[in-house]
Amino acid sequence: MKKNKKNKIYCIGDSHVSVFAGEDRLVPIVPEQRKSLVNHFEIFRLGPVTAYNFCEETSSTNAKQLFENIINTIPVNSWIVVSAGEIDCRVHLIKQAIRQNKSFEEICGILTDKFIDYLATIKNRGYNVCLLLPPPTKFKEEDTPEYPSFGSETERNEITKCLIQAYIAKCGQYGIPTIGVLNDTVTEDNKTVKKYLWDGIHYSRIVLPQLILQLRKITGYSLKYPLLWLIKDKMRSVKYFLTKSI
């Protein structure tokens, strides 16, 4: 494969990769892909994939097959931002901790070892891998077929924090950088700050400046917002942009 000469960043994973589009809406599921309003990003939404099944040869979402198909079209040495884990926190991990009589830390460790070990194999194939950490959990308690949940909002945010800690530690062993803004979006008593989730589930674009700042430092790329994007957002993003010293 040829090396990436256009400094592209390929964002691949669950619906939370949509934050990189710079719009408060979900990008389409593959085979469609979406270019971002911000230069460099190309976005591939695999569907409702979980971190646990990301590396399974067979799963209901075919996550690994979809991911591998995309990877095979990407030049080596490219930066790949992977997102998976929010569904695990919202639906599965608390339930499994209860069923297996394990602590949150133990159950998150099992998932993390499996998922991050697989991402390390992608890095070993010559790609630069970065992990987008899961966002806070949804603040709407009612379940819907599209977005079910298990446990209370505070419990889900607690296990999200546990998973993030495990992700960061395991990624550190492999030299895989992570990006995220959970500390800004969850209160001390584990409540989700509503303004950061545009639909109650997915990050609002107002967090994108901070994610971009982190990616600039990691990749060395000159990532910039289009001026019209900032103007249309009625200064919300400008305020966030300035307070985070970007």
Disulfide bonds with the S-S distance in Angstrom:
none
